[in-house]
Amino acid sequence: MTKAGTTVAAAQTPAPAVRLNRRRGIELALIVLAVLLSVYGYCAVGLARYGAVPPGAAGYGAGLGVLALVAHIAVRVRAPGADPLPLPIGVLLNGLGLVLIYRLDLETPGDRAAPAQLVWSTLGVGLFIVVVLLLRDHRVLQRYAYVCVAAALVLLTLPILFPAVNGARIWIRIAGFSIQPGEFAKVLLAVFFAAYLAANRTALAYSGRRVWWILLPTGRVLGPIVAIWLLSVGVLVLERDLGTSLLFFGLFVVLLYVSTGRTGWIAVGLLLAVLGAVAVGWLEPHVHGRVEDWLHPFATIDAGQGPNQLAQSLFAFAAGGVLGTGLGLGHSILIGFAVKSDFILATAGEELGLAGLSAIILVYALLVERGYRAGLALRDPFGSLLAVGLASILALQVFVIAGGVTGLIPLTGMAMPFLAQGGSSVVTNWAIVALLIRLSDSARRQHDRQHDGQHERRHDGQYAGQCDGRETP
């Protein structure tokens, strides 16, 4: 065989397939590790509380393992080039959340949340599988941008028609069944923001009128930005939900900066957010009360009324120290009714210590980084913005919740992704992981097509040179 024939044969070697198969092998190994760590935590709780392994440990491990395995098979079939880390991270965080909720259930035998959370987790993995199997191309979502924003607005306004729960109107409760529509709305809004900014990024970055040092876009382009700000403030006023308001507006500002590359938008966004939060904080009693608790977390102790939730959370973190008290040996149940939802991070901080809490935050950071990595690798603007938006949702949630329970910012009442009790939250987070899987697979495919195209061009150049009399093909 001539040298040219050897070159052609080498070009046809299926090297990309080997790389993709290796990715799925890494994913499977990490999933097994995540399940084993979750089962270990479940057993550690039982050993600490009763001196014996809980009788349901095998069933818990088998159930979590089957869910993770089915999800892995769906990724292997439909998204072989996807990033191997998001799915194992989701399994690990979800499994750890079930362990923490089970541990807190032992303190409240009449209010067991772990079985319901397991059902919601199953539904979330089911939605993950549906998205991975049916959504073959993420660019299809761009066609339904305005449908998504209309559905998001409907979901956001529905809780206003129902009674407030713990001072906030963010829940729909019917016949003992509850759902938080805002959790689903955030994904729909991310799709709309990505589609709108991908279509108008040039006008936002380079057109308009300069006011002082800021180049303001035209009214047609600027109008939706002002509308989003009014929407976030309206959610804050009508539903008394500081967390959702901060999340929506923060998401839009992040995507606005990414699409235009202008840091001035960050300054404008922060200014508008501060103005809205300060105004509502003074005028709305529920939000004002949370601000007061943040400014004076030990005021109730000084008044002889005992520690409030934030004070108990700070005590839990202090009791945990560096290495923690051990799973099942803490006293964070003293925080009250929100310990399984808003303050579950305090349980992790007390029983796993600063070391365990730092590890959890780093796992979240790794998941966010993989989302940003997919956004940087994608060539189409919509997919890139969508990946950044979904990763930013997770980043903003972790920051807002961790900041609230540690006293860095006022409490918001949001649920920690995957860890906290909340069916709507865990289902939505699995949908986010599924979309990141799909986006990372598209990024890998685009990279491989570009690599193959460059290889073919180099081969054609070599072949042309060989046929030019320098070498006989």
SULJO-V12893 format. One record per residue. N is the residue number from 1. PHI is phi in radians with two decimals (* if undefined). NEAR is the number of other C-alpha atoms within 8 Angstrom. D_CENTER is the distance of its C-alpha to the mean C-alpha in whole Angstrom. Layout:
# SULJO-V12893
n=N phi=PHI near=NEAR d_center=D_CENTER
n=N phi=PHI near=NEAR d_center=D_CENTER
This chain:
# SULJO-V12893
n=1 phi=* near=4 d_center=54
n=2 phi=-1.33 near=7 d_center=54
n=3 phi=-1.15 near=7 d_center=52
n=4 phi=-1.14 near=9 d_center=50
n=5 phi=-1.11 near=9 d_center=50
n=6 phi=-1.11 near=9 d_center=48
n=7 phi=-1.12 near=9 d_center=46
n=8 phi=-1.11 near=9 d_center=45
n=9 phi=-1.12 near=8 d_center=44
n=10 phi=-1.15 near=7 d_center=42
n=11 phi=-1.17 near=9 d_center=40
n=12 phi=-1.59 near=6 d_center=39
n=13 phi=-1.18 near=6 d_center=38
n=14 phi=-1.37 near=6 d_center=35
n=15 phi=-1.12 near=6 d_center=33
n=16 phi=-1.00 near=7 d_center=30
n=17 phi=-1.10 near=7 d_center=30
n=18 phi=-1.11 near=8 d_center=30
n=19 phi=-1.10 near=8 d_center=27
n=20 phi=-1.17 near=10 d_center=25
n=21 phi=-1.09 near=9 d_center=26
n=22 phi=-1.13 near=8 d_center=26
n=23 phi=-1.06 near=13 d_center=22
n=24 phi=-1.23 near=11 d_center=22
n=25 phi=-1.15 near=8 d_center=24
n=26 phi=-1.07 near=9 d_center=22
n=27 phi=-1.06 near=13 d_center=19
n=28 phi=-1.10 near=11 d_center=21
n=29 phi=-1.11 near=8 d_center=23
n=30 phi=-1.21 near=10 d_center=19
n=31 phi=-1.12 near=14 d_center=19
n=32 phi=-1.03 near=9 d_center=22
n=33 phi=-1.11 near=8 d_center=21
n=34 phi=-1.11 near=13 d_center=18
n=35 phi=-1.14 near=14 d_center=20
n=36 phi=-1.12 near=9 d_center=23
n=37 phi=-1.12 near=9 d_center=21
n=38 phi=-1.15 near=13 d_center=20
n=39 phi=-1.14 near=11 d_center=23
n=40 phi=-1.07 near=8 d_center=25
n=41 phi=-1.10 near=11 d_center=23
n=42 phi=-1.08 near=11 d_center=24
n=43 phi=-1.18 near=11 d_center=28
n=44 phi=-1.10 near=11 d_center=28
n=45 phi=-1.10 near=12 d_center=27
n=46 phi=-1.11 near=13 d_center=30
n=47 phi=-1.15 near=11 d_center=32
n=48 phi=-1.24 near=12 d_center=32
n=49 phi=-1.53 near=8 d_center=32
n=50 phi=-2.15 near=6 d_center=35
n=51 phi=1.32 near=7 d_center=36
n=52 phi=-2.61 near=7 d_center=35
n=53 phi=-1.20 near=9 d_center=32
n=54 phi=-1.02 near=9 d_center=31
n=55 phi=-1.12 near=5 d_center=33
n=56 phi=-1.62 near=6 d_center=29
n=57 phi=-1.09 near=11 d_center=28
n=58 phi=-1.13 near=7 d_center=29
n=59 phi=-1.13 near=7 d_center=28
n=60 phi=-1.11 near=9 d_center=24
n=61 phi=-1.11 near=12 d_center=24
n=62 phi=-1.15 near=8 d_center=26
n=63 phi=-1.10 near=8 d_center=23
n=64 phi=-1.12 near=11 d_center=20
n=65 phi=-1.14 near=10 d_center=22
n=66 phi=-1.14 near=8 d_center=23
n=67 phi=-1.04 near=10 d_center=19
n=68 phi=-1.15 near=11 d_center=18
n=69 phi=-1.17 near=10 d_center=21
n=70 phi=-1.10 near=9 d_center=21
n=71 phi=-1.08 near=11 d_center=18
n=72 phi=-1.11 near=11 d_center=19
n=73 phi=-1.11 near=8 d_center=22
n=74 phi=-1.07 near=12 d_center=20
n=75 phi=-1.18 near=14 d_center=19
n=76 phi=-1.08 near=9 d_center=22
n=77 phi=-1.39 near=7 d_center=24
n=78 phi=-1.79 near=9 d_center=22
n=79 phi=-2.40 near=12 d_center=20
n=80 phi=-1.14 near=12 d_center=22
n=81 phi=-1.68 near=11 d_center=21
n=82 phi=-1.21 near=14 d_center=17
n=83 phi=-1.04 near=10 d_center=16
n=84 phi=-1.41 near=10 d_center=17
n=85 phi=-1.68 near=10 d_center=14
n=86 phi=-0.98 near=12 d_center=10
n=87 phi=-1.13 near=12 d_center=12
n=88 phi=-1.05 near=13 d_center=14
n=89 phi=-1.13 near=11 d_center=11
n=90 phi=-1.07 near=11 d_center=10
n=91 phi=-1.11 near=13 d_center=13
n=92 phi=-1.12 near=13 d_center=14
n=93 phi=-1.17 near=10 d_center=11
n=94 phi=-1.13 near=12 d_center=12
n=95 phi=-1.13 near=12 d_center=16
n=96 phi=-1.15 near=11 d_center=16
n=97 phi=-1.08 near=12 d_center=15
n=98 phi=-1.10 near=12 d_center=17
n=99 phi=-1.12 near=12 d_center=20
n=100 phi=-1.15 near=12 d_center=19
n=101 phi=-1.18 near=13 d_center=20
n=102 phi=-1.07 near=11 d_center=23
n=103 phi=-1.08 near=11 d_center=24
n=104 phi=-1.29 near=10 d_center=24
n=105 phi=-1.07 near=12 d_center=25
n=106 phi=-1.10 near=7 d_center=28
n=107 phi=-1.50 near=7 d_center=29
n=108 phi=-2.29 near=8 d_center=29
n=109 phi=-1.02 near=7 d_center=31
n=110 phi=-1.47 near=4 d_center=31
n=111 phi=-2.38 near=6 d_center=27
n=112 phi=-1.65 near=9 d_center=26
n=113 phi=-1.86 near=10 d_center=22
n=114 phi=-1.08 near=10 d_center=21
n=115 phi=-1.04 near=7 d_center=23
n=116 phi=-1.13 near=8 d_center=21
n=117 phi=-1.14 near=12 d_center=18
n=118 phi=-1.16 near=9 d_center=19
n=119 phi=-1.10 near=8 d_center=20
n=120 phi=-1.11 near=12 d_center=17
n=121 phi=-1.12 near=12 d_center=15
n=122 phi=-1.10 near=9 d_center=18
n=123 phi=-1.10 near=9 d_center=17
n=124 phi=-1.12 near=14 d_center=13
n=125 phi=-1.14 near=13 d_center=15
n=126 phi=-1.06 near=8 d_center=17
n=127 phi=-1.15 near=11 d_center=15
n=128 phi=-0.97 near=13 d_center=13
n=129 phi=-1.12 near=13 d_center=17
n=130 phi=-1.07 near=9 d_center=18
n=131 phi=-1.11 near=11 d_center=16
n=132 phi=-1.12 near=16 d_center=17
n=133 phi=-1.34 near=10 d_center=20
n=134 phi=-1.66 near=6 d_center=21
n=135 phi=-1.53 near=9 d_center=19
n=136 phi=-1.41 near=8 d_center=21
n=137 phi=-2.43 near=7 d_center=21
n=138 phi=-1.12 near=11 d_center=18
n=139 phi=-1.19 near=8 d_center=20
n=140 phi=-1.07 near=7 d_center=21
n=141 phi=-1.10 near=8 d_center=19
n=142 phi=-1.11 near=11 d_center=20
n=143 phi=-1.21 near=6 d_center=23
n=144 phi=-1.91 near=8 d_center=22
n=145 phi=-1.07 near=12 d_center=20
n=146 phi=-1.31 near=7 d_center=22
n=147 phi=-1.15 near=7 d_center=22
n=148 phi=-1.11 near=12 d_center=18
n=149 phi=-1.21 near=11 d_center=19
n=150 phi=-1.14 near=8 d_center=22
n=151 phi=-1.11 near=10 d_center=20
n=152 phi=-1.11 near=14 d_center=17
n=153 phi=-1.13 near=9 d_center=20
n=154 phi=-1.13 near=8 d_center=22
n=155 phi=-1.12 near=12 d_center=19
n=156 phi=-1.24 near=11 d_center=19
n=157 phi=-1.51 near=8 d_center=23
n=158 phi=-1.04 near=10 d_center=23
n=159 phi=-1.07 near=14 d_center=22
n=160 phi=-1.10 near=10 d_center=25
n=161 phi=-1.42 near=6 d_center=28
n=162 phi=-1.99 near=10 d_center=27
n=163 phi=-1.10 near=7 d_center=28
n=164 phi=-1.23 near=9 d_center=26
n=165 phi=-2.10 near=8 d_center=24
n=166 phi=0.98 near=4 d_center=25
n=167 phi=1.58 near=7 d_center=25
n=168 phi=-2.15 near=10 d_center=22
n=169 phi=-1.80 near=14 d_center=22
n=170 phi=-2.20 near=13 d_center=19
n=171 phi=-2.06 near=12 d_center=20
n=172 phi=-2.02 near=11 d_center=22
n=173 phi=-2.09 near=9 d_center=25
n=174 phi=-2.38 near=6 d_center=27
n=175 phi=0.93 near=4 d_center=30
n=176 phi=1.42 near=5 d_center=27
n=177 phi=-1.74 near=6 d_center=24
n=178 phi=-2.22 near=8 d_center=21
n=179 phi=-2.58 near=9 d_center=18
n=180 phi=-1.98 near=11 d_center=16
n=181 phi=-1.09 near=14 d_center=16
n=182 phi=-1.05 near=11 d_center=14
n=183 phi=-1.12 near=10 d_center=11
n=184 phi=-1.34 near=12 d_center=12
n=185 phi=-1.11 near=13 d_center=13
n=186 phi=-1.15 near=11 d_center=10
n=187 phi=-1.22 near=11 d_center=10
n=188 phi=-1.10 near=12 d_center=13
n=189 phi=-1.18 near=12 d_center=14
n=190 phi=-1.08 near=12 d_center=12
n=191 phi=-1.11 near=13 d_center=14
n=192 phi=-1.14 near=13 d_center=17
n=193 phi=-1.01 near=10 d_center=16
n=194 phi=-1.08 near=14 d_center=16
n=195 phi=-1.17 near=11 d_center=19
n=196 phi=-1.15 near=9 d_center=21
n=197 phi=-1.25 near=11 d_center=21
n=198 phi=-1.12 near=11 d_center=21
n=199 phi=-1.43 near=7 d_center=25
n=200 phi=-2.11 near=9 d_center=26
n=201 phi=-1.13 near=10 d_center=24
n=202 phi=-1.18 near=9 d_center=28
n=203 phi=-1.13 near=10 d_center=29
n=204 phi=-1.22 near=13 d_center=27
n=205 phi=-1.58 near=10 d_center=28
n=206 phi=-2.21 near=8 d_center=31
n=207 phi=-2.03 near=11 d_center=33
n=208 phi=2.19 near=10 d_center=34
n=209 phi=-2.06 near=8 d_center=36
n=210 phi=-1.50 near=8 d_center=36
n=211 phi=-2.06 near=7 d_center=36
n=212 phi=1.01 near=4 d_center=37
n=213 phi=-1.78 near=5 d_center=35
n=214 phi=-1.88 near=7 d_center=32
n=215 phi=-1.60 near=10 d_center=32
n=216 phi=-1.48 near=11 d_center=31
n=217 phi=-1.21 near=13 d_center=31
n=218 phi=-1.16 near=9 d_center=33
n=219 phi=-1.05 near=6 d_center=33
n=220 phi=-1.12 near=6 d_center=31
n=221 phi=-1.49 near=11 d_center=28
n=222 phi=-1.31 near=11 d_center=28
n=223 phi=-0.94 near=8 d_center=28
n=224 phi=-1.04 near=8 d_center=25
n=225 phi=-1.13 near=8 d_center=23
n=226 phi=-1.11 near=8 d_center=25
n=227 phi=-1.12 near=8 d_center=25
n=228 phi=-1.14 near=10 d_center=21
n=229 phi=-1.10 near=10 d_center=22
n=230 phi=-1.11 near=8 d_center=24
n=231 phi=-1.10 near=8 d_center=22
n=232 phi=-1.12 near=13 d_center=19
n=233 phi=-1.19 near=11 d_center=23
n=234 phi=-1.10 near=9 d_center=24
n=235 phi=-1.07 near=13 d_center=21
n=236 phi=-1.13 near=13 d_center=21
n=237 phi=-1.32 near=10 d_center=25
n=238 phi=-1.36 near=8 d_center=25
n=239 phi=-1.80 near=12 d_center=22
n=240 phi=0.98 near=13 d_center=22
n=241 phi=-2.05 near=15 d_center=19
n=242 phi=-1.15 near=11 d_center=18
n=243 phi=-1.12 near=11 d_center=14
n=244 phi=-1.11 near=12 d_center=14
n=245 phi=-1.07 near=12 d_center=16
n=246 phi=-1.10 near=10 d_center=15
n=247 phi=-1.13 near=11 d_center=11
n=248 phi=-1.12 near=11 d_center=13
n=249 phi=-1.23 near=13 d_center=16
n=250 phi=-1.09 near=10 d_center=14
n=251 phi=-1.06 near=13 d_center=12
n=252 phi=-1.17 near=10 d_center=15
n=253 phi=-1.13 near=11 d_center=17
n=254 phi=-1.06 near=11 d_center=15
n=255 phi=-1.18 near=14 d_center=15
n=256 phi=-1.10 near=10 d_center=19
n=257 phi=-1.18 near=12 d_center=19
n=258 phi=-1.12 near=9 d_center=18
n=259 phi=-1.32 near=10 d_center=20
n=260 phi=-1.83 near=10 d_center=23
n=261 phi=1.28 near=7 d_center=23
n=262 phi=-1.84 near=9 d_center=25
n=263 phi=-1.20 near=7 d_center=24
n=264 phi=-1.05 near=7 d_center=26
n=265 phi=-1.16 near=10 d_center=23
n=266 phi=-1.14 near=11 d_center=21
n=267 phi=-1.10 near=8 d_center=24
n=268 phi=-1.11 near=8 d_center=25
n=269 phi=-1.12 near=11 d_center=21
n=270 phi=-1.12 near=8 d_center=22
n=271 phi=-1.11 near=8 d_center=25
n=272 phi=-1.12 near=9 d_center=24
n=273 phi=-1.12 near=10 d_center=21
n=274 phi=-1.14 near=8 d_center=24
n=275 phi=-1.06 near=8 d_center=27
n=276 phi=-1.13 near=9 d_center=25
n=277 phi=-1.15 near=10 d_center=23
n=278 phi=-1.13 near=8 d_center=27
n=279 phi=-1.08 near=8 d_center=29
n=280 phi=-1.25 near=12 d_center=27
n=281 phi=-1.06 near=11 d_center=27
n=282 phi=-1.47 near=9 d_center=31
n=283 phi=-1.65 near=7 d_center=31
n=284 phi=-1.73 near=10 d_center=29
n=285 phi=-1.04 near=8 d_center=30
n=286 phi=-1.11 near=9 d_center=27
n=287 phi=-1.17 near=13 d_center=25
n=288 phi=-1.08 near=12 d_center=28
n=289 phi=-1.10 near=8 d_center=28
n=290 phi=-1.20 near=10 d_center=25
n=291 phi=-1.14 near=11 d_center=26
n=292 phi=-1.12 near=9 d_center=29
n=293 phi=-1.10 near=11 d_center=27
n=294 phi=-1.20 near=12 d_center=25
n=295 phi=-1.24 near=6 d_center=28
n=296 phi=-2.32 near=7 d_center=31
n=297 phi=-1.14 near=11 d_center=29
n=298 phi=-1.87 near=9 d_center=32
n=299 phi=-1.12 near=8 d_center=34
n=300 phi=-1.20 near=11 d_center=34
n=301 phi=-1.20 near=10 d_center=36
n=302 phi=-1.11 near=7 d_center=38
n=303 phi=-1.49 near=7 d_center=39
n=304 phi=1.41 near=6 d_center=40
n=305 phi=-1.76 near=7 d_center=37
n=306 phi=1.51 near=7 d_center=35
n=307 phi=-1.24 near=10 d_center=32
n=308 phi=-1.49 near=11 d_center=29
n=309 phi=-1.09 near=8 d_center=25
n=310 phi=-1.12 near=14 d_center=24
n=311 phi=-1.10 near=10 d_center=27
n=312 phi=-1.10 near=12 d_center=27
n=313 phi=-1.11 near=14 d_center=23
n=314 phi=-1.12 near=12 d_center=25
n=315 phi=-1.10 near=8 d_center=28
n=316 phi=-1.12 near=15 d_center=25
n=317 phi=-1.07 near=12 d_center=24
n=318 phi=-1.13 near=8 d_center=28
n=319 phi=-1.17 near=9 d_center=29
n=320 phi=-1.22 near=16 d_center=26
n=321 phi=1.10 near=11 d_center=28
n=322 phi=-1.46 near=7 d_center=27
n=323 phi=-1.85 near=12 d_center=27
n=324 phi=1.50 near=15 d_center=26
n=325 phi=-1.44 near=13 d_center=28
n=326 phi=1.83 near=10 d_center=27
n=327 phi=-1.03 near=12 d_center=25
n=328 phi=1.57 near=11 d_center=27
n=329 phi=-1.98 near=9 d_center=29
n=330 phi=-1.60 near=12 d_center=28
n=331 phi=-2.28 near=6 d_center=28
n=332 phi=-1.23 near=12 d_center=25
n=333 phi=-1.08 near=8 d_center=26
n=334 phi=-1.15 near=6 d_center=28
n=335 phi=-1.08 near=13 d_center=25
n=336 phi=2.10 near=7 d_center=26
n=337 phi=-1.14 near=5 d_center=24
n=338 phi=-1.56 near=9 d_center=21
n=339 phi=-1.17 near=13 d_center=21
n=340 phi=-1.52 near=11 d_center=19
n=341 phi=-2.14 near=12 d_center=16
n=342 phi=-1.11 near=14 d_center=16
n=343 phi=-1.93 near=12 d_center=18
n=344 phi=-1.15 near=14 d_center=17
n=345 phi=-1.14 near=12 d_center=16
n=346 phi=-1.17 near=14 d_center=20
n=347 phi=-1.11 near=13 d_center=21
n=348 phi=-1.10 near=12 d_center=19
n=349 phi=-1.17 near=15 d_center=20
n=350 phi=-1.32 near=17 d_center=24
n=351 phi=-1.60 near=15 d_center=24
n=352 phi=-1.86 near=15 d_center=22
n=353 phi=1.32 near=16 d_center=23
n=354 phi=-1.07 near=12 d_center=22
n=355 phi=-1.13 near=10 d_center=22
n=356 phi=-1.17 near=12 d_center=20
n=357 phi=-1.11 near=12 d_center=18
n=358 phi=-1.10 near=8 d_center=17
n=359 phi=-1.11 near=8 d_center=17
n=360 phi=-1.10 near=8 d_center=14
n=361 phi=-1.09 near=8 d_center=12
n=362 phi=-1.16 near=8 d_center=14
n=363 phi=-1.13 near=9 d_center=12
n=364 phi=-1.05 near=11 d_center=8
n=365 phi=-1.07 near=9 d_center=10
n=366 phi=-1.14 near=8 d_center=11
n=367 phi=-1.12 near=12 d_center=8
n=368 phi=-1.12 near=12 d_center=7
n=369 phi=-1.08 near=9 d_center=11
n=370 phi=-1.16 near=11 d_center=11
n=371 phi=-1.15 near=14 d_center=9
n=372 phi=-1.12 near=11 d_center=12
n=373 phi=-1.07 near=8 d_center=15
n=374 phi=-1.11 near=14 d_center=14
n=375 phi=-1.10 near=14 d_center=14
n=376 phi=-1.21 near=8 d_center=18
n=377 phi=-1.41 near=10 d_center=19
n=378 phi=-1.27 near=14 d_center=19
n=379 phi=-1.62 near=9 d_center=22
n=380 phi=-1.51 near=6 d_center=22
n=381 phi=-1.05 near=8 d_center=20
n=382 phi=-1.11 near=11 d_center=18
n=383 phi=-1.10 near=14 d_center=16
n=384 phi=-1.11 near=14 d_center=16
n=385 phi=-1.18 near=14 d_center=15
n=386 phi=-1.14 near=12 d_center=12
n=387 phi=-1.09 near=15 d_center=11
n=388 phi=-1.11 near=12 d_center=11
n=389 phi=-1.12 near=13 d_center=9
n=390 phi=-1.14 near=13 d_center=6
n=391 phi=-1.14 near=13 d_center=6
n=392 phi=-1.20 near=11 d_center=7
n=393 phi=-1.01 near=11 d_center=5
n=394 phi=-1.13 near=11 d_center=3
n=395 phi=-1.11 near=11 d_center=7
n=396 phi=-1.15 near=11 d_center=8
n=397 phi=-1.09 near=13 d_center=7
n=398 phi=-1.08 near=11 d_center=8
n=399 phi=-1.13 near=8 d_center=11
n=400 phi=-1.13 near=11 d_center=12
n=401 phi=-1.28 near=15 d_center=12
n=402 phi=-1.09 near=9 d_center=14
n=403 phi=-1.13 near=12 d_center=16
n=404 phi=-1.22 near=12 d_center=17
n=405 phi=-1.33 near=15 d_center=18
n=406 phi=-1.74 near=10 d_center=20
n=407 phi=1.48 near=11 d_center=22
n=408 phi=-1.30 near=7 d_center=21
n=409 phi=-2.36 near=9 d_center=20
n=410 phi=-1.06 near=11 d_center=21
n=411 phi=-1.12 near=13 d_center=19
n=412 phi=-2.10 near=10 d_center=17
n=413 phi=1.43 near=9 d_center=16
n=414 phi=-1.50 near=10 d_center=13
n=415 phi=-1.78 near=13 d_center=11
n=416 phi=-1.14 near=13 d_center=9
n=417 phi=-0.93 near=11 d_center=6
n=418 phi=1.25 near=11 d_center=9
n=419 phi=-1.37 near=14 d_center=12
n=420 phi=-1.42 near=13 d_center=13
n=421 phi=-1.15 near=11 d_center=15
n=422 phi=2.77 near=9 d_center=14
n=423 phi=-1.17 near=11 d_center=15
n=424 phi=-1.05 near=12 d_center=13
n=425 phi=-1.15 near=12 d_center=10
n=426 phi=-1.19 near=14 d_center=10
n=427 phi=-1.13 near=14 d_center=11
n=428 phi=-1.11 near=12 d_center=9
n=429 phi=-1.14 near=11 d_center=6
n=430 phi=-1.19 near=13 d_center=9
n=431 phi=-1.13 near=12 d_center=9
n=432 phi=-1.10 near=10 d_center=6
n=433 phi=-1.08 near=12 d_center=7
n=434 phi=-1.09 near=12 d_center=11
n=435 phi=-1.15 near=12 d_center=11
n=436 phi=-1.14 near=13 d_center=10
n=437 phi=-1.05 near=15 d_center=13
n=438 phi=-1.10 near=15 d_center=15
n=439 phi=-1.18 near=15 d_center=14
n=440 phi=-1.19 near=14 d_center=15
n=441 phi=-1.15 near=13 d_center=18
n=442 phi=-1.11 near=12 d_center=19
n=443 phi=-1.09 near=12 d_center=19
n=444 phi=-1.14 near=11 d_center=21
n=445 phi=-1.12 near=9 d_center=24
n=446 phi=-1.08 near=10 d_center=24
n=447 phi=-1.12 near=9 d_center=25
n=448 phi=-1.18 near=9 d_center=27
n=449 phi=-1.13 near=8 d_center=29
n=450 phi=-1.13 near=8 d_center=30
n=451 phi=-1.13 near=8 d_center=31
n=452 phi=-1.14 near=8 d_center=33
n=453 phi=-1.13 near=8 d_center=34
n=454 phi=-1.13 near=8 d_center=35
n=455 phi=-1.13 near=9 d_center=37
n=456 phi=-1.15 near=9 d_center=39
n=457 phi=-1.16 near=8 d_center=40
n=458 phi=-1.13 near=8 d_center=41
n=459 phi=-1.13 near=11 d_center=43
n=460 phi=-1.10 near=8 d_center=45
n=461 phi=-1.14 near=8 d_center=46
n=462 phi=-1.13 near=8 d_center=47
n=463 phi=-1.13 near=10 d_center=49
n=464 phi=-1.12 near=8 d_center=51
n=465 phi=-1.14 near=10 d_center=52
n=466 phi=-1.19 near=12 d_center=53
n=467 phi=-1.38 near=10 d_center=55
n=468 phi=-1.49 near=7 d_center=56
n=469 phi=1.75 near=7 d_center=59
n=470 phi=-1.38 near=7 d_center=58
n=471 phi=-2.71 near=8 d_center=57
n=472 phi=-1.47 near=7 d_center=58
n=473 phi=-1.24 near=9 d_center=55
